[in-house]
Amino acid sequence: MNPRMLKQMQKMMKDMGMDAEDIKAIKVTIELEDKILVFDKPKVQVMDMLGNKTYSITGKVRKVKKEKEKVEIKDEEVKLEITEDDIEMVMSQCNVPKEKAIQVLKECNGDIAEAILKLSE
């Protein structure tokens, strides 16, 4: 396209509310479900048409295989903490000795209500 026609086209675009400009991009990355498209040293042009922007990317693309994110779950031992208040509550509600209250609380993973129900049976 000769420079004169290019100027005419740019004037017509501007008259219709369209504006285009080049963006100095270093790299453009597009992430898809199964791969990643990488454009190194692309030519990027943004066109604004009545407030809607359209991006045009030109250049060589390389495809990169997408690694699935690995979520590692570690098992951690949780220490059961039974307080004196918990023990006293079970002892007073069920009229049992301290050792029995501790034993049942451990069996019930520290759940006071469950321990009281178990001892009430």
ChimeraX attribute file (.defattr): number of C-alpha atoms within 10 A of each C-alpha:
attribute: neighborCount
match mode: 1-to-1
recipient: residues
	/A:1	5
	/A:2	6
	/A:3	8
	/A:4	8
	/A:5	10
	/A:6	11
	/A:7	11
	/A:8	11
	/A:9	12
	/A:10	14
	/A:11	13
	/A:12	12
	/A:13	14
	/A:14	14
	/A:15	10
	/A:16	11
	/A:17	11
	/A:18	17
	/A:19	17
	/A:20	16
	/A:21	11
	/A:22	12
	/A:23	13
	/A:24	11
	/A:25	14
	/A:26	11
	/A:27	12
	/A:28	16
	/A:29	13
	/A:30	10
	/A:31	11
	/A:32	10
	/A:33	7
	/A:34	10
	/A:35	13
	/A:36	17
	/A:37	17
	/A:38	18
	/A:39	20
	/A:40	15
	/A:41	15
	/A:42	19
	/A:43	18
	/A:44	19
	/A:45	17
	/A:46	15
	/A:47	17
	/A:48	16
	/A:49	15
	/A:50	10
	/A:51	10
	/A:52	8
	/A:53	13
	/A:54	11
	/A:55	13
	/A:56	12
	/A:57	15
	/A:58	11
	/A:59	13
	/A:60	12
	/A:61	16
	/A:62	12
	/A:63	12
	/A:64	12
	/A:65	11
	/A:66	13
	/A:67	9
	/A:68	8
	/A:69	6
	/A:70	6
	/A:71	6
	/A:72	6
	/A:73	6
	/A:74	6
	/A:75	6
	/A:76	6
	/A:77	6
	/A:78	6
	/A:79	7
	/A:80	10
	/A:81	11
	/A:82	15
	/A:83	10
	/A:84	10
	/A:85	9
	/A:86	16
	/A:87	22
	/A:88	17
	/A:89	15
	/A:90	25
	/A:91	19
	/A:92	13
	/A:93	12
	/A:94	16
	/A:95	14
	/A:96	13
	/A:97	13
	/A:98	14
	/A:99	11
	/A:100	15
	/A:101	24
	/A:102	21
	/A:103	14
	/A:104	20
	/A:105	24
	/A:106	16
	/A:107	13
	/A:108	15
	/A:109	15
	/A:110	19
	/A:111	14
	/A:112	19
	/A:113	12
	/A:114	16
	/A:115	22
	/A:116	20
	/A:117	12
	/A:118	14
	/A:119	16
	/A:120	10
	/A:121	5
